[in-house]
Structures are given as C-alpha cells and as structure tokens.
Amino acid sequence: MSAQRRAVGGSRFLYDSFDLAQARIDAQERIDTERRAGLEYRLSRIEEALERLEKRLWLAVYGVASGVIVHGALALLVTRI
C-alpha cells in the first residue's frame, strides 16, 4: 500500500510512520487475542475445579446428614429396648 502512495506522490516519511503504527496495532491485537485465549483457558480450569469442589462439599453434607439420621435412629432403637 505504501508503494501505491509513493507512486501518487509525496515523501516516504509522510507514510512510513502510519505503516509502523498500523503494524503496532496489528501486533497488539494479536497479543490481545492470545491473552484472551489464555484467560479463557484458565477460567475454564477454575470453573472445573469449583465444580469438583462443590461435588465434594455436597458429598460431605450428605455424609454428615446420614450420620445424624443413623445416630438418631440408633438412639430411638436403644430407648425402645
């Protein structure tokens, strides 16, 4: 594109800075895309870990609840004998 501009006329110093700025913008967009992909990957891993933790916590809650129920049932059986 800069060759086309030079053919029309003007100094290369008028357009080189714009080409450099566009290259920097393109590089920043690629970096942003990679960072976003990395962030999404890490967030998905965190969400998976939280789901596993939630399953473990519910298992613990159900374990404690069943222990309390069994303890209450045994107490009732002892009092009836």
PyMOL Python script that loads the backbone (N, CA, C, O; Angstrom):
from pymol import cmd

cmd.read_pdbstr("""\
ATOM      1  N   MET A   1       0.823  -1.176   0.000  1.00  0.00           N
ATOM      2  CA  MET A   1       0.000   0.000   0.000  1.00  0.00           C
ATOM      3  C   MET A   1       0.872   1.246   0.000  1.00  0.00           C
ATOM      4  O   MET A   1       0.521   2.234  -0.645  1.00  0.00           O
ATOM      5  N   SER A   2       2.002   1.230   0.707  1.00  0.00           N
ATOM      6  CA  SER A   2       2.861   2.405   0.749  1.00  0.00           C
ATOM      7  C   SER A   2       3.493   2.668  -0.614  1.00  0.00           C
ATOM      8  O   SER A   2       3.752   3.820  -0.961  1.00  0.00           O
ATOM      9  N   ALA A   3       3.746   1.604  -1.398  1.00  0.00           N
ATOM     10  CA  ALA A   3       4.289   1.800  -2.739  1.00  0.00           C
ATOM     11  C   ALA A   3       3.269   2.513  -3.606  1.00  0.00           C
ATOM     12  O   ALA A   3       3.632   3.320  -4.462  1.00  0.00           O
ATOM     13  N   GLN A   4       2.027   2.228  -3.396  1.00  0.00           N
ATOM     14  CA  GLN A   4       0.964   2.883  -4.152  1.00  0.00           C
ATOM     15  C   GLN A   4       0.897   4.365  -3.786  1.00  0.00           C
ATOM     16  O   GLN A   4       0.680   5.212  -4.652  1.00  0.00           O
ATOM     17  N   ARG A   5       1.079   4.668  -2.529  1.00  0.00           N
ATOM     18  CA  ARG A   5       1.064   6.063  -2.088  1.00  0.00           C
ATOM     19  C   ARG A   5       2.247   6.828  -2.671  1.00  0.00           C
ATOM     20  O   ARG A   5       2.105   7.975  -3.093  1.00  0.00           O
ATOM     21  N   ARG A   6       3.419   6.187  -2.692  1.00  0.00           N
ATOM     22  CA  ARG A   6       4.604   6.849  -3.217  1.00  0.00           C
ATOM     23  C   ARG A   6       4.479   7.105  -4.707  1.00  0.00           C
ATOM     24  O   ARG A   6       5.003   8.088  -5.230  1.00  0.00           O
ATOM     25  N   ALA A   7       3.770   6.199  -5.389  1.00  0.00           N
ATOM     26  CA  ALA A   7       3.594   6.383  -6.830  1.00  0.00           C
ATOM     27  C   ALA A   7       2.749   7.624  -7.109  1.00  0.00           C
ATOM     28  O   ALA A   7       2.958   8.321  -8.102  1.00  0.00           O
ATOM     29  N   VAL A   8       1.810   7.884  -6.233  1.00  0.00           N
ATOM     30  CA  VAL A   8       0.962   9.054  -6.409  1.00  0.00           C
ATOM     31  C   VAL A   8       1.765  10.320  -6.130  1.00  0.00           C
ATOM     32  O   VAL A   8       1.579  11.350  -6.777  1.00  0.00           O
ATOM     33  N   GLY A   9       2.642  10.219  -5.175  1.00  0.00           N
ATOM     34  CA  GLY A   9       3.476  11.366  -4.855  1.00  0.00           C
ATOM     35  C   GLY A   9       3.620  11.530  -3.363  1.00  0.00           C
ATOM     36  O   GLY A   9       2.833  10.990  -2.585  1.00  0.00           O
ATOM     37  N   GLY A  10       4.614  12.268  -2.976  1.00  0.00           N
ATOM     38  CA  GLY A  10       4.832  12.509  -1.571  1.00  0.00           C
ATOM     39  C   GLY A  10       6.061  11.787  -1.073  1.00  0.00           C
ATOM     40  O   GLY A  10       6.622  10.927  -1.751  1.00  0.00           O
ATOM     41  N   SER A  11       6.452  12.145   0.087  1.00  0.00           N
ATOM     42  CA  SER A  11       7.649  11.588   0.695  1.00  0.00           C
ATOM     43  C   SER A  11       7.307  10.313   1.451  1.00  0.00           C
ATOM     44  O   SER A  11       6.202  10.152   1.970  1.00  0.00           O
ATOM     45  N   ARG A  12       8.274   9.417   1.498  1.00  0.00           N
ATOM     46  CA  ARG A  12       8.047   8.181   2.261  1.00  0.00           C
ATOM     47  C   ARG A  12       7.920   8.476   3.742  1.00  0.00           C
ATOM     48  O   ARG A  12       7.305   7.707   4.481  1.00  0.00           O
ATOM     49  N   PHE A  13       8.499   9.585   4.181  1.00  0.00           N
ATOM     50  CA  PHE A  13       8.442   9.942   5.595  1.00  0.00           C
ATOM     51  C   PHE A  13       7.031  10.347   6.018  1.00  0.00           C
ATOM     52  O   PHE A  13       6.720  10.357   7.209  1.00  0.00           O
ATOM     53  N   LEU A  14       6.198  10.673   5.074  1.00  0.00           N
ATOM     54  CA  LEU A  14       4.811  11.002   5.394  1.00  0.00           C
ATOM     55  C   LEU A  14       4.001   9.755   5.737  1.00  0.00           C
ATOM     56  O   LEU A  14       3.074   9.819   6.544  1.00  0.00           O
ATOM     57  N   TYR A  15       4.347   8.621   5.126  1.00  0.00           N
ATOM     58  CA  TYR A  15       3.522   7.425   5.246  1.00  0.00           C
ATOM     59  C   TYR A  15       4.157   6.314   6.085  1.00  0.00           C
ATOM     60  O   TYR A  15       3.440   5.451   6.591  1.00  0.00           O
ATOM     61  N   ASP A  16       5.469   6.316   6.242  1.00  0.00           N
ATOM     62  CA  ASP A  16       6.119   5.242   6.995  1.00  0.00           C
ATOM     63  C   ASP A  16       5.661   5.201   8.440  1.00  0.00           C
ATOM     64  O   ASP A  16       5.505   4.117   9.004  1.00  0.00           O
ATOM     65  N   SER A  17       5.445   6.347   9.048  1.00  0.00           N
ATOM     66  CA  SER A  17       5.013   6.357  10.439  1.00  0.00           C
ATOM     67  C   SER A  17       3.624   5.735  10.576  1.00  0.00           C
ATOM     68  O   SER A  17       3.336   5.077  11.576  1.00  0.00           O
ATOM     69  N   PHE A  18       2.763   5.938   9.579  1.00  0.00           N
ATOM     70  CA  PHE A  18       1.434   5.338   9.622  1.00  0.00           C
ATOM     71  C   PHE A  18       1.512   3.828   9.438  1.00  0.00           C
ATOM     72  O   PHE A  18       0.762   3.088  10.074  1.00  0.00           O
ATOM     73  N   ASP A  19       2.416   3.363   8.568  1.00  0.00           N
ATOM     74  CA  ASP A  19       2.595   1.920   8.379  1.00  0.00           C
ATOM     75  C   ASP A  19       3.112   1.276   9.657  1.00  0.00           C
ATOM     76  O   ASP A  19       2.676   0.186  10.030  1.00  0.00           O
ATOM     77  N   LEU A  20       4.041   1.949  10.328  1.00  0.00           N
ATOM     78  CA  LEU A  20       4.577   1.439  11.582  1.00  0.00           C
ATOM     79  C   LEU A  20       3.496   1.409  12.656  1.00  0.00           C
ATOM     80  O   LEU A  20       3.395   0.446  13.417  1.00  0.00           O
ATOM     81  N   ALA A  21       2.699   2.452  12.714  1.00  0.00           N
ATOM     82  CA  ALA A  21       1.618   2.488  13.708  1.00  0.00           C
ATOM     83  C   ALA A  21       0.618   1.369  13.452  1.00  0.00           C
ATOM     84  O   ALA A  21       0.146   0.736  14.396  1.00  0.00           O
ATOM     85  N   GLN A  22       0.291   1.117  12.191  1.00  0.00           N
ATOM     86  CA  GLN A  22      -0.641   0.030  11.871  1.00  0.00           C
ATOM     87  C   GLN A  22      -0.044  -1.323  12.236  1.00  0.00           C
ATOM     88  O   GLN A  22      -0.757  -2.204  12.718  1.00  0.00           O
ATOM     89  N   ALA A  23       1.254  -1.498  12.014  1.00  0.00           N
ATOM     90  CA  ALA A  23       1.914  -2.755  12.380  1.00  0.00           C
ATOM     91  C   ALA A  23       1.867  -2.952  13.891  1.00  0.00           C
ATOM     92  O   ALA A  23       1.652  -4.066  14.368  1.00  0.00           O
ATOM     93  N   ARG A  24       2.069  -1.871  14.645  1.00  0.00           N
ATOM     94  CA  ARG A  24       1.996  -1.970  16.106  1.00  0.00           C
ATOM     95  C   ARG A  24       0.581  -2.309  16.560  1.00  0.00           C
ATOM     96  O   ARG A  24       0.390  -3.102  17.482  1.00  0.00           O
ATOM     97  N   ILE A  25      -0.393  -1.713  15.919  1.00  0.00           N
ATOM     98  CA  ILE A  25      -1.790  -2.006  16.264  1.00  0.00           C
ATOM     99  C   ILE A  25      -2.108  -3.469  15.973  1.00  0.00           C
ATOM    100  O   ILE A  25      -2.753  -4.136  16.782  1.00  0.00           O
ATOM    101  N   ASP A  26      -1.661  -3.972  14.822  1.00  0.00           N
ATOM    102  CA  ASP A  26      -1.896  -5.373  14.481  1.00  0.00           C
ATOM    103  C   ASP A  26      -1.222  -6.303  15.478  1.00  0.00           C
ATOM    104  O   ASP A  26      -1.800  -7.310  15.885  1.00  0.00           O
ATOM    105  N   ALA A  27       0.008  -5.962  15.873  1.00  0.00           N
ATOM    106  CA  ALA A  27       0.723  -6.787  16.848  1.00  0.00           C
ATOM    107  C   ALA A  27      -0.005  -6.779  18.191  1.00  0.00           C
ATOM    108  O   ALA A  27      -0.117  -7.822  18.836  1.00  0.00           O
ATOM    109  N   GLN A  28      -0.497  -5.626  18.615  1.00  0.00           N
ATOM    110  CA  GLN A  28      -1.232  -5.537  19.873  1.00  0.00           C
ATOM    111  C   GLN A  28      -2.527  -6.338  19.813  1.00  0.00           C
ATOM    112  O   GLN A  28      -2.923  -6.951  20.804  1.00  0.00           O
ATOM    113  N   GLU A  29      -3.184  -6.336  18.666  1.00  0.00           N
ATOM    114  CA  GLU A  29      -4.409  -7.131  18.522  1.00  0.00           C
ATOM    115  C   GLU A  29      -4.110  -8.621  18.610  1.00  0.00           C
ATOM    116  O   GLU A  29      -4.881  -9.371  19.207  1.00  0.00           O
ATOM    117  N   ARG A  30      -2.996  -9.060  18.022  1.00  0.00           N
ATOM    118  CA  ARG A  30      -2.634 -10.484  18.127  1.00  0.00           C
ATOM    119  C   ARG A  30      -2.286 -10.841  19.566  1.00  0.00           C
ATOM    120  O   ARG A  30      -2.663 -11.909  20.049  1.00  0.00           O
ATOM    121  N   ILE A  31      -1.571  -9.957  20.252  1.00  0.00           N
ATOM    122  CA  ILE A  31      -1.235 -10.203  21.655  1.00  0.00           C
ATOM    123  C   ILE A  31      -2.502 -10.262  22.492  1.00  0.00           C
ATOM    124  O   ILE A  31      -2.640 -11.130  23.354  1.00  0.00           O
ATOM    125  N   ASP A  32      -3.421  -9.350  22.243  1.00  0.00           N
ATOM    126  CA  ASP A  32      -4.687  -9.326  22.978  1.00  0.00           C
ATOM    127  C   ASP A  32      -5.473 -10.609  22.750  1.00  0.00           C
ATOM    128  O   ASP A  32      -6.068 -11.150  23.682  1.00  0.00           O
ATOM    129  N   THR A  33      -5.477 -11.098  21.513  1.00  0.00           N
ATOM    130  CA  THR A  33      -6.182 -12.348  21.204  1.00  0.00           C
ATOM    131  C   THR A  33      -5.578 -13.516  21.974  1.00  0.00           C
ATOM    132  O   THR A  33      -6.305 -14.342  22.527  1.00  0.00           O
ATOM    133  N   GLU A  34      -4.241 -13.588  22.011  1.00  0.00           N
ATOM    134  CA  GLU A  34      -3.582 -14.679  22.742  1.00  0.00           C
ATOM    135  C   GLU A  34      -3.831 -14.568  24.243  1.00  0.00           C
ATOM    136  O   GLU A  34      -4.071 -15.573  24.911  1.00  0.00           O
ATOM    137  N   ARG A  35      -3.774 -13.371  24.761  1.00  0.00           N
ATOM    138  CA  ARG A  35      -4.027 -13.192  26.200  1.00  0.00           C
ATOM    139  C   ARG A  35      -5.449 -13.578  26.552  1.00  0.00           C
ATOM    140  O   ARG A  35      -5.690 -14.216  27.576  1.00  0.00           O
ATOM    141  N   ARG A  36      -6.390 -13.193  25.703  1.00  0.00           N
ATOM    142  CA  ARG A  36      -7.796 -13.532  25.947  1.00  0.00           C
ATOM    143  C   ARG A  36      -7.995 -15.049  25.915  1.00  0.00           C
ATOM    144  O   ARG A  36      -8.729 -15.600  26.735  1.00  0.00           O
ATOM    145  N   ALA A  37      -7.342 -15.717  24.968  1.00  0.00           N
ATOM    146  CA  ALA A  37      -7.453 -17.179  24.891  1.00  0.00           C
ATOM    147  C   ALA A  37      -6.871 -17.826  26.140  1.00  0.00           C
ATOM    148  O   ALA A  37      -7.443 -18.773  26.678  1.00  0.00           O
ATOM    149  N   GLY A  38      -5.736 -17.315  26.600  1.00  0.00           N
ATOM    150  CA  GLY A  38      -5.134 -17.840  27.826  1.00  0.00           C
ATOM    151  C   GLY A  38      -6.016 -17.609  29.035  1.00  0.00           C
ATOM    152  O   GLY A  38      -6.143 -18.478  29.898  1.00  0.00           O
ATOM    153  N   LEU A  39      -6.620 -16.450  29.095  1.00  0.00           N
ATOM    154  CA  LEU A  39      -7.513 -16.132  30.206  1.00  0.00           C
ATOM    155  C   LEU A  39      -8.741 -17.029  30.203  1.00  0.00           C
ATOM    156  O   LEU A  39      -9.161 -17.515  31.253  1.00  0.00           O
ATOM    157  N   GLU A  40      -9.316 -17.248  29.033  1.00  0.00           N
ATOM    158  CA  GLU A  40     -10.477 -18.126  28.940  1.00  0.00           C
ATOM    159  C   GLU A  40     -10.114 -19.558  29.331  1.00  0.00           C
ATOM    160  O   GLU A  40     -10.907 -20.245  29.975  1.00  0.00           O
ATOM    161  N   TYR A  41      -8.916 -20.012  28.943  1.00  0.00           N
ATOM    162  CA  TYR A  41      -8.473 -21.358  29.329  1.00  0.00           C
ATOM    163  C   TYR A  41      -8.354 -21.463  30.844  1.00  0.00           C
ATOM    164  O   TYR A  41      -8.832 -22.424  31.447  1.00  0.00           O
ATOM    165  N   ARG A  42      -7.711 -20.464  31.458  1.00  0.00           N
ATOM    166  CA  ARG A  42      -7.551 -20.509  32.915  1.00  0.00           C
ATOM    167  C   ARG A  42      -8.893 -20.428  33.633  1.00  0.00           C
ATOM    168  O   ARG A  42      -9.104 -21.107  34.638  1.00  0.00           O
ATOM    169  N   LEU A  43      -9.804 -19.595  33.118  1.00  0.00           N
ATOM    170  CA  LEU A  43     -11.128 -19.503  33.738  1.00  0.00           C
ATOM    171  C   LEU A  43     -11.895 -20.818  33.629  1.00  0.00           C
ATOM    172  O   LEU A  43     -12.602 -21.202  34.560  1.00  0.00           O
ATOM    173  N   SER A  44     -11.761 -21.502  32.513  1.00  0.00           N
ATOM    174  CA  SER A  44     -12.453 -22.794  32.384  1.00  0.00           C
ATOM    175  C   SER A  44     -11.872 -23.806  33.365  1.00  0.00           C
ATOM    176  O   SER A  44     -12.608 -24.616  33.930  1.00  0.00           O
ATOM    177  N   ARG A  45     -10.555 -23.765  33.569  1.00  0.00           N
ATOM    178  CA  ARG A  45      -9.940 -24.676  34.547  1.00  0.00           C
ATOM    179  C   ARG A  45     -10.412 -24.353  35.963  1.00  0.00           C
ATOM    180  O   ARG A  45     -10.654 -25.265  36.754  1.00  0.00           O
ATOM    181  N   ILE A  46     -10.544 -23.074  36.289  1.00  0.00           N
ATOM    182  CA  ILE A  46     -11.031 -22.677  37.612  1.00  0.00           C
ATOM    183  C   ILE A  46     -12.476 -23.129  37.800  1.00  0.00           C
ATOM    184  O   ILE A  46     -12.839 -23.617  38.870  1.00  0.00           O
ATOM    185  N   GLU A  47     -13.296 -22.968  36.771  1.00  0.00           N
ATOM    186  CA  GLU A  47     -14.692 -23.401  36.866  1.00  0.00           C
ATOM    187  C   GLU A  47     -14.780 -24.904  37.073  1.00  0.00           C
ATOM    188  O   GLU A  47     -15.601 -25.365  37.866  1.00  0.00           O
ATOM    189  N   GLU A  48     -13.953 -25.680  36.379  1.00  0.00           N
ATOM    190  CA  GLU A  48     -13.953 -27.138  36.572  1.00  0.00           C
ATOM    191  C   GLU A  48     -13.550 -27.490  37.994  1.00  0.00           C
ATOM    192  O   GLU A  48     -14.149 -28.373  38.608  1.00  0.00           O
ATOM    193  N   ALA A  49     -12.545 -26.810  38.519  1.00  0.00           N
ATOM    194  CA  ALA A  49     -12.104 -27.077  39.895  1.00  0.00           C
ATOM    195  C   ALA A  49     -13.205 -26.728  40.889  1.00  0.00           C
ATOM    196  O   ALA A  49     -13.405 -27.450  41.866  1.00  0.00           O
ATOM    197  N   LEU A  50     -13.914 -25.644  40.656  1.00  0.00           N
ATOM    198  CA  LEU A  50     -15.011 -25.263  41.548  1.00  0.00           C
ATOM    199  C   LEU A  50     -16.152 -26.276  41.500  1.00  0.00           C
ATOM    200  O   LEU A  50     -16.766 -26.566  42.526  1.00  0.00           O
ATOM    201  N   GLU A  51     -16.437 -26.812  40.325  1.00  0.00           N
ATOM    202  CA  GLU A  51     -17.479 -27.840  40.219  1.00  0.00           C
ATOM    203  C   GLU A  51     -17.084 -29.093  40.997  1.00  0.00           C
ATOM    204  O   GLU A  51     -17.917 -29.685  41.684  1.00  0.00           O
ATOM    205  N   ARG A  52     -15.812 -29.502  40.893  1.00  0.00           N
ATOM    206  CA  ARG A  52     -15.359 -30.674  41.659  1.00  0.00           C
ATOM    207  C   ARG A  52     -15.444 -30.402  43.155  1.00  0.00           C
ATOM    208  O   ARG A  52     -15.841 -31.276  43.926  1.00  0.00           O
ATOM    209  N   LEU A  53     -15.072 -29.196  43.566  1.00  0.00           N
ATOM    210  CA  LEU A  53     -15.144 -28.838  44.983  1.00  0.00           C
ATOM    211  C   LEU A  53     -16.586 -28.843  45.470  1.00  0.00           C
ATOM    212  O   LEU A  53     -16.870 -29.304  46.576  1.00  0.00           O
ATOM    213  N   GLU A  54     -17.488 -28.335  44.652  1.00  0.00           N
ATOM    214  CA  GLU A  54     -18.899 -28.319  45.034  1.00  0.00           C
ATOM    215  C   GLU A  54     -19.431 -29.741  45.209  1.00  0.00           C
ATOM    216  O   GLU A  54     -20.183 -30.011  46.146  1.00  0.00           O
ATOM    217  N   LYS A  55     -19.048 -30.647  44.316  1.00  0.00           N
ATOM    218  CA  LYS A  55     -19.483 -32.045  44.451  1.00  0.00           C
ATOM    219  C   LYS A  55     -18.959 -32.652  45.738  1.00  0.00           C
ATOM    220  O   LYS A  55     -19.677 -33.381  46.422  1.00  0.00           O
ATOM    221  N   ARG A  56     -17.705 -32.354  46.075  1.00  0.00           N
ATOM    222  CA  ARG A  56     -17.139 -32.887  47.315  1.00  0.00           C
ATOM    223  C   ARG A  56     -17.845 -32.320  48.537  1.00  0.00           C
ATOM    224  O   ARG A  56     -18.097 -33.038  49.505  1.00  0.00           O
ATOM    225  N   LEU A  57     -18.161 -31.035  48.492  1.00  0.00           N
ATOM    226  CA  LEU A  57     -18.854 -30.431  49.635  1.00  0.00           C
ATOM    227  C   LEU A  57     -20.244 -31.031  49.828  1.00  0.00           C
ATOM    228  O   LEU A  57     -20.648 -31.304  50.958  1.00  0.00           O
ATOM    229  N   TRP A  58     -20.977 -31.240  48.736  1.00  0.00           N
ATOM    230  CA  TRP A  58     -22.296 -31.854  48.864  1.00  0.00           C
ATOM    231  C   TRP A  58     -22.180 -33.284  49.375  1.00  0.00           C
ATOM    232  O   TRP A  58     -23.024 -33.735  50.149  1.00  0.00           O
ATOM    233  N   LEU A  59     -21.158 -33.990  48.955  1.00  0.00           N
ATOM    234  CA  LEU A  59     -20.945 -35.344  49.464  1.00  0.00           C
ATOM    235  C   LEU A  59     -20.699 -35.313  50.973  1.00  0.00           C
ATOM    236  O   LEU A  59     -21.200 -36.168  51.703  1.00  0.00           O
ATOM    237  N   ALA A  60     -19.931 -34.334  51.437  1.00  0.00           N
ATOM    238  CA  ALA A  60     -19.682 -34.202  52.871  1.00  0.00           C
ATOM    239  C   ALA A  60     -20.974 -33.848  53.617  1.00  0.00           C
ATOM    240  O   ALA A  60     -21.233 -34.380  54.696  1.00  0.00           O
ATOM    241  N   VAL A  61     -21.776 -32.957  53.046  1.00  0.00           N
ATOM    242  CA  VAL A  61     -23.044 -32.578  53.690  1.00  0.00           C
ATOM    243  C   VAL A  61     -23.962 -33.785  53.797  1.00  0.00           C
ATOM    244  O   VAL A  61     -24.554 -34.028  54.849  1.00  0.00           O
ATOM    245  N   TYR A  62     -24.082 -34.541  52.710  1.00  0.00           N
ATOM    246  CA  TYR A  62     -24.929 -35.738  52.754  1.00  0.00           C
ATOM    247  C   TYR A  62     -24.367 -36.777  53.719  1.00  0.00           C
ATOM    248  O   TYR A  62     -25.134 -37.482  54.375  1.00  0.00           O
ATOM    249  N   GLY A  63     -23.060 -36.883  53.817  1.00  0.00           N
ATOM    250  CA  GLY A  63     -22.450 -37.822  54.767  1.00  0.00           C
ATOM    251  C   GLY A  63     -22.773 -37.446  56.201  1.00  0.00           C
ATOM    252  O   GLY A  63     -23.120 -38.307  57.009  1.00  0.00           O
ATOM    253  N   VAL A  64     -22.659 -36.171  56.519  1.00  0.00           N
ATOM    254  CA  VAL A  64     -22.962 -35.721  57.880  1.00  0.00           C
ATOM    255  C   VAL A  64     -24.450 -35.898  58.176  1.00  0.00           C
ATOM    256  O   VAL A  64     -24.817 -36.334  59.268  1.00  0.00           O
ATOM    257  N   ALA A  65     -25.299 -35.567  57.219  1.00  0.00           N
ATOM    258  CA  ALA A  65     -26.750 -35.717  57.426  1.00  0.00           C
ATOM    259  C   ALA A  65     -27.108 -37.183  57.641  1.00  0.00           C
ATOM    260  O   ALA A  65     -27.915 -37.499  58.516  1.00  0.00           O
ATOM    261  N   SER A  66     -26.526 -38.073  56.862  1.00  0.00           N
ATOM    262  CA  SER A  66     -26.827 -39.506  57.051  1.00  0.00           C
ATOM    263  C   SER A  66     -26.301 -39.989  58.395  1.00  0.00           C
ATOM    264  O   SER A  66     -26.928 -40.832  59.036  1.00  0.00           O
ATOM    265  N   GLY A  67     -25.163 -39.468  58.829  1.00  0.00           N
ATOM    266  CA  GLY A  67     -24.639 -39.842  60.155  1.00  0.00           C
ATOM    267  C   GLY A  67     -25.567 -39.392  61.268  1.00  0.00           C
ATOM    268  O   GLY A  67     -25.785 -40.126  62.233  1.00  0.00           O
ATOM    269  N   VAL A  68     -26.111 -38.196  61.141  1.00  0.00           N
ATOM    270  CA  VAL A  68     -27.044 -37.697  62.157  1.00  0.00           C
ATOM    271  C   VAL A  68     -28.314 -38.540  62.165  1.00  0.00           C
ATOM    272  O   VAL A  68     -28.836 -38.866  63.231  1.00  0.00           O
ATOM    273  N   ILE A  69     -28.812 -38.892  60.991  1.00  0.00           N
ATOM    274  CA  ILE A  69     -30.026 -39.711  60.916  1.00  0.00           C
ATOM    275  C   ILE A  69     -29.783 -41.094  61.516  1.00  0.00           C
ATOM    276  O   ILE A  69     -30.623 -41.609  62.254  1.00  0.00           O
ATOM    277  N   VAL A  70     -28.645 -41.690  61.202  1.00  0.00           N
ATOM    278  CA  VAL A  70     -28.331 -43.016  61.763  1.00  0.00           C
ATOM    279  C   VAL A  70     -28.181 -42.930  63.274  1.00  0.00           C
ATOM    280  O   VAL A  70     -28.643 -43.811  63.998  1.00  0.00           O
ATOM    281  N   HIS A  71     -27.540 -41.879  63.746  1.00  0.00           N
ATOM    282  CA  HIS A  71     -27.374 -41.712  65.192  1.00  0.00           C
ATOM    283  C   HIS A  71     -28.737 -41.550  65.877  1.00  0.00           C
ATOM    284  O   HIS A  71     -28.972 -42.111  66.947  1.00  0.00           O
ATOM    285  N   GLY A  72     -29.621 -40.783  65.253  1.00  0.00           N
ATOM    286  CA  GLY A  72     -30.967 -40.624  65.826  1.00  0.00           C
ATOM    287  C   GLY A  72     -31.743 -41.923  65.788  1.00  0.00           C
ATOM    288  O   GLY A  72     -32.458 -42.237  66.740  1.00  0.00           O
ATOM    289  N   ALA A  73     -31.623 -42.687  64.714  1.00  0.00           N
ATOM    290  CA  ALA A  73     -32.317 -43.975  64.621  1.00  0.00           C
ATOM    291  C   ALA A  73     -31.802 -44.938  65.680  1.00  0.00           C
ATOM    292  O   ALA A  73     -32.587 -45.655  66.301  1.00  0.00           O
ATOM    293  N   LEU A  74     -30.504 -44.961  65.889  1.00  0.00           N
ATOM    294  CA  LEU A  74     -29.936 -45.851  66.926  1.00  0.00           C
ATOM    295  C   LEU A  74     -30.410 -45.421  68.315  1.00  0.00           C
ATOM    296  O   LEU A  74     -30.685 -46.266  69.167  1.00  0.00           O
ATOM    297  N   ALA A  75     -30.506 -44.120  68.540  1.00  0.00           N
ATOM    298  CA  ALA A  75     -30.981 -43.635  69.842  1.00  0.00           C
ATOM    299  C   ALA A  75     -32.424 -44.075  70.066  1.00  0.00           C
ATOM    300  O   ALA A  75     -32.792 -44.446  71.181  1.00  0.00           O
ATOM    301  N   LEU A  76     -33.250 -44.037  69.010  1.00  0.00           N
ATOM    302  CA  LEU A  76     -34.631 -44.496  69.146  1.00  0.00           C
ATOM    303  C   LEU A  76     -34.703 -45.991  69.411  1.00  0.00           C
ATOM    304  O   LEU A  76     -35.521 -46.441  70.213  1.00  0.00           O
ATOM    305  N   LEU A  77     -33.859 -46.758  68.747  1.00  0.00           N
ATOM    306  CA  LEU A  77     -33.844 -48.203  68.961  1.00  0.00           C
ATOM    307  C   LEU A  77     -33.414 -48.562  70.389  1.00  0.00           C
ATOM    308  O   LEU A  77     -33.947 -49.494  70.991  1.00  0.00           O
ATOM    309  N   VAL A  78     -32.470 -47.830  70.908  1.00  0.00           N
ATOM    310  CA  VAL A  78     -31.979 -48.097  72.275  1.00  0.00           C
ATOM    311  C   VAL A  78     -33.070 -47.794  73.297  1.00  0.00           C
ATOM    312  O   VAL A  78     -33.234 -48.531  74.270  1.00  0.00           O
ATOM    313  N   THR A  79     -33.809 -46.720  73.082  1.00  0.00           N
ATOM    314  CA  THR A  79     -34.848 -46.344  74.056  1.00  0.00           C
ATOM    315  C   THR A  79     -36.032 -47.312  74.006  1.00  0.00           C
ATOM    316  O   THR A  79     -36.728 -47.453  75.011  1.00  0.00           O
ATOM    317  N   ARG A  80     -36.286 -47.967  72.906  1.00  0.00           N
ATOM    318  CA  ARG A  80     -37.413 -48.896  72.805  1.00  0.00           C
ATOM    319  C   ARG A  80     -37.088 -50.266  73.365  1.00  0.00           C
ATOM    320  O   ARG A  80     -37.995 -51.046  73.654  1.00  0.00           O
ATOM    321  N   ILE A  81     -35.844 -50.565  73.518  1.00  0.00           N
ATOM    322  CA  ILE A  81     -35.488 -51.906  74.020  1.00  0.00           C
ATOM    323  C   ILE A  81     -35.539 -52.000  75.485  1.00  0.00           C
ATOM    324  O   ILE A  81     -35.266 -53.062  76.046  1.00  0.00           O
TER     325      ILE A  81
END
""", "prot")
cmd.dss("prot")
cmd.show_as("cartoon", "prot")
cmd.util.cbc("prot")
cmd.orient("prot")
